Amino acid sequence: MVQDIKIASLRENTLASIAEFLLDENFQNSTILKEGILELINLLADYYEEGTHLFPQVLITNNSTEFFKTISNREILISNQSLSVSEFKNIIKLCAPLTVGSWIIYIEVNDNKLKYGLVDAEMTETSPSIYEQTVGELKVDPKDINIAFLRNIGSKTVELTGLKKKLIVSLTLDKIEISDNVILQISKEITKSLDQEYQIPIMTFIDKTIQDAVKQGHGNLIGVVKDDETIISKLKDSLSDGVYLNTPIDIADYIIYTEKEKTNESSISLMAFSKVMISMLNHDGITLLTDKGRILGYHIFIKSIEINGIQLVGGARTRAFQSMVNLDMFSACLYKSQDGNSKIWIK
């Protein structure tokens, strides 16, 4: 008797989803392009080069020359090749180690031709990320130009974003819970009470800093509190287990100073504090900021706080996030796990 065999293929399901995405985004109908993007997703989900975990981001377009006219940028052309699936793999091998700072990989697919290299569209520390300028809040819809953006958003999890659609691909069987643009949302809350003149560059810088922290860390908890000494004092009394800075780090003030002075010294100082902020964000416990862009403390722990006898469930960070919400003293809270799951709460 022949045994009945059924195959559940993650590959085929993902290929079908990619095909639907490309159709909606008006990319050329190409089996090679679909399979090439599948290879990129497979690599970006968990990419290592000589033992170092890398997080390259990839911009795919049908016309890089015309598209790059719409944003200020620096560009390095690496190669022109015939369109093939194997070349997509080669792109990551050749370019991923070069994606330092704000450099990302770009790929132009036009008929049977493939052009690729590196692009950097962040001209200053407070420039919006290339993601925001291409498919994020600042995106434009250039006529007859197609755009797709690939980036790792968690362990084995890759986001494929276009001008119209977004596809999240998980290469595990774990349940994925993702709130859209949570880092941008929490960055807006961290800058909510600042003067409008510098609000956008400060929010942009904090957004990019948290993005960098999330890439490097194993999970994050962020709490935002109103910049009011009475409220801050009450919160410190409630959460006494942690490191509170004698003098808060005023990230917003450093950014304003850098914007005004535009000197190497101010730029270096800002980046130095950004690195400290990333380290704090990746410590165990909560990193506490005000809605005026000040860092109050880090490595702060909260005991379980239940409401109406409902027990908290999940891992340590999940339970801590829910306790932060239940405490009702924060104005916003963010939970981000290593596997890509994220939750945000705004009062």
Residue pairs with C-beta under 8 A, 6 or more apart in sequence:
10 171
11 38
14 38
14 41
14 169
15 34
15 35
15 38
17 167
17 169
18 34
18 37
18 38
18 41
18 160
18 167
19 34
21 148
21 160
21 162
21 165
21 167
22 29
22 33
22 34
22 37
22 148
23 29
24 162
24 164
24 165
25 146
25 147
25 148
25 162
25 163
25 164
25 165
26 146
27 33
27 62
27 109
27 146
27 148
28 62
28 109
28 111
30 83
30 109
32 83
32 84
32 85
33 83
33 109
35 85
35 88
36 83
36 84
36 85
36 87
36 88
36 109
37 60
37 88
37 148
37 150
37 160
39 85
39 88
39 89
40 58
40 88
40 91
40 92
40 150
41 150
41 158
41 160
41 169
41 171
42 171
43 89
43 92
44 55
44 56
44 58
44 92
44 150
44 151
44 152
44 158
45 152
45 156
45 157
45 158
45 169
45 171
46 53
46 155
46 156
46 171
47 53
47 54
47 55
47 56
47 92
47 96
47 152
48 54
49 96
49 97
54 96
54 97
54 99
55 99
55 151
55 152
55 215
56 92
56 95
56 96
56 99
56 104
56 105
57 99
57 104
57 105
57 130
57 131
57 149
57 150
57 151
57 152
58 91
58 104
58 105
58 106
58 107
58 149
58 150
58 151
59 104
59 105
59 106
59 107
59 119
59 130
59 134
59 147
59 148
59 149
59 150
60 106
60 107
60 108
60 109
60 147
60 148
60 149
60 150
61 67
61 106
61 107
61 108
61 109
61 145
61 146
61 147
61 148
62 108
62 109
62 110
62 145
62 146
63 108
63 110
63 144
63 145
63 146
64 106
64 108
64 115
64 119
65 108
66 142
66 145
67 142
67 145
67 147
68 75
68 119
70 140
70 142
71 121
71 130
71 133
71 134
72 121
72 123
73 119
73 120
73 121
73 130
74 119
74 120
74 121
75 106
75 117
75 118
75 119
75 120
76 98
76 117
76 118
76 119
77 115
77 117
78 91
78 94
78 95
78 116
78 117
78 118
79 94
79 115
79 116
79 117
80 113
80 114
80 115
81 87
81 113
81 114
81 115
81 116
82 112
82 113
82 114
83 109
83 111
83 112
83 113
83 114
84 114
87 114
88 107
91 105
91 107
91 116
92 105
95 105
95 116
95 117
95 118
96 105
98 118
99 105
99 118
101 120
102 120
102 121
102 122
102 129
102 130
103 118
103 119
103 120
104 118
104 119
104 120
104 130
105 116
105 117
105 118
105 119
106 116
106 117
106 118
106 119
107 114
107 115
107 116
108 114
108 115
108 116
119 130
120 130
121 127
121 130
121 133
122 128
122 129
122 130
122 208
125 205
125 255
125 258
125 267
125 270
125 271
125 274
126 201
126 202
126 204
126 205
126 255
126 258
126 259
127 204
128 136
128 138
128 204
129 136
129 204
129 207
129 208
129 211
131 149
131 151
131 161
132 138
132 139
132 184
132 204
132 207
133 139
134 147
134 149
135 147
135 148
135 149
135 161
135 162
135 163
136 181
136 184
137 181
137 184
139 147
139 163
141 163
146 162
146 163
147 162
147 163
148 160
148 161
148 162
149 159
149 160
149 161
149 162
150 158
150 159
150 160
150 161
151 158
151 159
151 161
152 158
152 159
152 215
153 159
153 168
153 178
153 340
154 337
154 338
154 339
154 340
154 341
155 172
155 338
155 339
155 340
156 170
156 171
156 172
156 339
156 340
157 168
157 169
157 170
157 171
157 172
157 176
157 339
157 340
158 168
158 169
158 171
159 166
159 167
159 168
159 169
160 166
160 167
160 168
160 169
161 167
166 180
168 176
168 178
168 340
170 176
170 340
172 339
174 339
176 339
176 340
176 341
177 341
177 342
177 343
178 340
178 341
178 342
179 185
179 342
179 343
179 344
182 334
182 336
182 342
182 343
182 344
183 207
183 210
183 211
183 214
183 334
183 336
184 207
185 332
185 334
185 344
185 346
186 210
186 222
186 224
186 332
186 334
186 344
187 203
187 204
187 206
187 207
187 210
188 203
189 224
189 291
189 331
189 332
189 346
190 203
190 206
190 224
190 289
190 290
190 291
190 293
190 332
191 199
191 202
191 203
191 206
191 252
191 291
191 292
191 293
192 291
192 331
193 226
193 227
193 290
193 291
193 292
194 202
194 252
194 291
194 292
194 293
198 252
198 255
198 256
198 259
201 255
201 259
202 251
202 252
202 255
202 256
202 293
205 251
205 255
205 270
205 274
206 251
206 293
209 274
209 277
209 278
209 281
210 220
210 222
210 281
212 274
212 278
213 220
213 277
213 278
213 281
213 282
214 220
214 281
214 336
216 278
216 282
217 281
217 282
217 338
218 282
218 338
219 317
219 336
219 337
219 338
220 281
220 282
220 287
220 317
220 334
220 335
220 336
221 285
221 286
221 287
221 317
221 320
221 321
221 324
221 333
221 334
221 335
222 281
222 286
222 287
222 289
222 333
222 334
223 286
223 287
223 288
223 289
223 300
223 324
223 330
223 332
223 333
224 288
224 289
224 290
224 291
224 330
224 331
224 332
224 333
225 231
225 232
225 235
225 288
225 289
225 290
225 291
225 296
225 329
225 330
225 331
226 290
226 291
226 331
227 290
227 291
227 292
227 294
231 329
232 290
232 296
234 329
235 288
235 329
235 330
236 244
238 327
238 329
239 286
239 300
239 301
239 302
241 300
241 301
242 285
242 286
242 288
242 297
242 298
242 299
242 300
242 301
243 297
243 298
243 299
243 300
244 288
244 296
244 297
244 300
245 295
245 296
245 297
248 290
248 294
248 295
248 296
249 273
249 276
249 277
249 294
249 295
250 293
250 294
251 273
251 274
251 277
251 293
251 294
251 295
252 292
252 293
252 294
253 293
254 266
254 269
254 270
254 273
255 270
255 293
257 266
257 269
257 270
258 266
258 267
258 269
258 270
277 295
280 287
280 295
280 298
280 299
281 287
281 298
283 298
283 299
284 299
284 301
285 298
285 299
285 300
285 301
285 320
286 298
286 300
286 301
286 302
286 320
286 324
287 295
287 297
287 298
287 300
288 295
288 296
288 297
288 298
288 300
289 295
289 296
290 296
291 331
301 320
302 320
302 323
302 324
302 327
303 323
304 312
304 319
304 323
305 323
305 326
305 327
306 312
306 326
307 326
312 318
312 319
312 322
312 323
313 319
314 322
315 337
317 335
317 337
318 335
318 337
318 343
320 335
321 333
321 334
321 335
321 343
321 345
324 330
324 333
324 345
325 333
325 345
328 347
330 345
330 347
331 346
331 347
332 344
332 345
332 346
332 347
333 344
333 345
334 342
334 343
334 344
334 345
335 341
335 342
335 343
335 344
336 342
